């Protein structure tokens, strides 16, 4: 008998790092510490909203693409000016 876990671990965003007065860097990792698989990159989109509890359709899709580096996602030059406030990585 054998058991296999083919589930894809969820992602979590670390707190944003300020890299310029109006720019942030976001880092995302898997919740279990395993490397993010490169085949997930094409499906990912970064979204932002001003209201965390608002409807998901109100979240704006940003054009910043994640870069995979040693199994960790990095998103550079994220605009920190309003109406930004909350960020999420979505894998539709």
LUMFIRO-790011 format. One line per field, with one value per residue (C-alpha): x, y, z; residue in three letters. Coordinates in steps of 0.1 Angstrom, whole numbers, plus 2048, in hexadecimal, padded with zeros to 3 digits. Example, Ala and Ser with C-alpha at 12.3 -4.5 7.8 and 13.67 -1.06 7.14 Angstrom:
u [87B | 889]
v [7D3 | 7F5]
w [84E | 847]
code [Ala | Ser]
! end
This chain:
u [800 | 80C | 7FF | 808 | 801 | 7FD | 7EE | 7FC | 806 | 7F6 | 80A | 80E | 81A | 834 | 831 | 83A | 85D | 85F | 87A | 872 | 85A | 83F | 84A | 848 | 857 | 841 | 84D | 837 | 83F | 82C | 81C | 82F | 851 | 855 | 861 | 848 | 846 | 84E | 82F | 819 | 827 | 812 | 7F2 | 7FA | 7ED | 7F4 | 7D5 | 7D0 | 7B3 | 7AB | 792 | 79C | 778 | 76C | 75F | 77C | 770 | 77A | 79F | 7B4 | 7CB | 7EF | 807 | 825 | 82F | 83F | 863 | 86D | 88E | 899 | 875 | 869 | 854 | 85F | 849 | 85C | 852 | 82F | 81F | 817 | 802 | 7DD | 7C6 | 7DE | 7DB | 7D7 | 7E7 | 7DF | 7EE | 7D2 | 7D6 | 7B6]
v [800 | 823 | 846 | 864 | 889 | 89B | 8BA | 8DC | 8F0 | 912 | 932 | 94C | 970 | 97D | 9A1 | 9B9 | 9C8 | 9ED | 9F2 | A16 | A30 | A23 | A00 | 9DE | 9BC | 99E | 97C | 95D | 93A | 919 | 915 | 8F4 | 902 | 8ED | 8FE | 90E | 8FA | 90E | 900 | 915 | 937 | 93A | 937 | 950 | 973 | 98E | 9A1 | 9BF | 9CF | 9EB | 9D6 | 9B4 | 9A9 | 9B6 | 9A0 | 98E | 99D | 9BF | 9B4 | 9C4 | 9AD | 9BC | 9B7 | 9AF | 98B | 975 | 969 | 947 | 946 | 927 | 91C | 93E | 957 | 97B | 997 | 9B8 | 9DC | 9D8 | 9FB | A03 | A23 | A22 | A11 | 9F5 | 9E7 | 9C1 | 9A8 | 984 | 96B | 959 | 939 | 937]
w [800 | 7F8 | 7FF | 7EB | 7F1 | 7D0 | 7DF | 7D6 | 7F6 | 7FA | 7F9 | 813 | 80E | 827 | 833 | 817 | 816 | 80E | 7F3 | 7E9 | 7F5 | 7DD | 7D6 | 7E8 | 7E4 | 7EC | 7F5 | 7F3 | 800 | 804 | 826 | 82B | 822 | 802 | 7E2 | 7CB | 7AC | 78C | 77A | 791 | 785 | 765 | 779 | 794 | 796 | 7AF | 7BB | 7D1 | 7E3 | 7FD | 80F | 81C | 821 | 7FF | 7E3 | 7D0 | 7AF | 7BD | 7C1 | 7A6 | 792 | 792 | 775 | 78B | 783 | 79E | 799 | 7A6 | 7B9 | 7CC | 7D1 | 7DE | 7CB | 7C9 | 7BB | 7B5 | 7B0 | 7BF | 7C0 | 7E4 | 7DD | 7E4 | 7DC | 7E5 | 808 | 807 | 7F0 | 7E6 | 7CE | 7BB | 7A7 | 792]
code [Unk | Unk | Unk | Unk | Unk | Unk | Unk | Unk | Unk | Unk | Unk | Unk | Unk | Unk | Unk | Unk | Unk | Unk | Unk | Unk | Unk | Unk | Unk | Unk | Unk | Unk | Unk | Unk | Unk | Unk | Unk | Unk | Unk | Unk | Unk | Unk | Unk | Unk | Unk | Unk | Unk | Unk | Unk | Unk | Unk | Unk | Unk | Unk | Unk | Unk | Unk | Unk | Unk | Unk | Unk | Unk | Unk | Unk | Unk | Unk | Unk | Unk | Unk | Unk | Unk | Unk | Unk | Unk | Unk | Unk | Unk | Unk | Unk | Unk | Unk | Unk | Unk | Unk | Unk | Unk | Unk | Unk | Unk | Unk | Unk | Unk | Unk | Unk | Unk | Unk | Unk | Unk]
! end
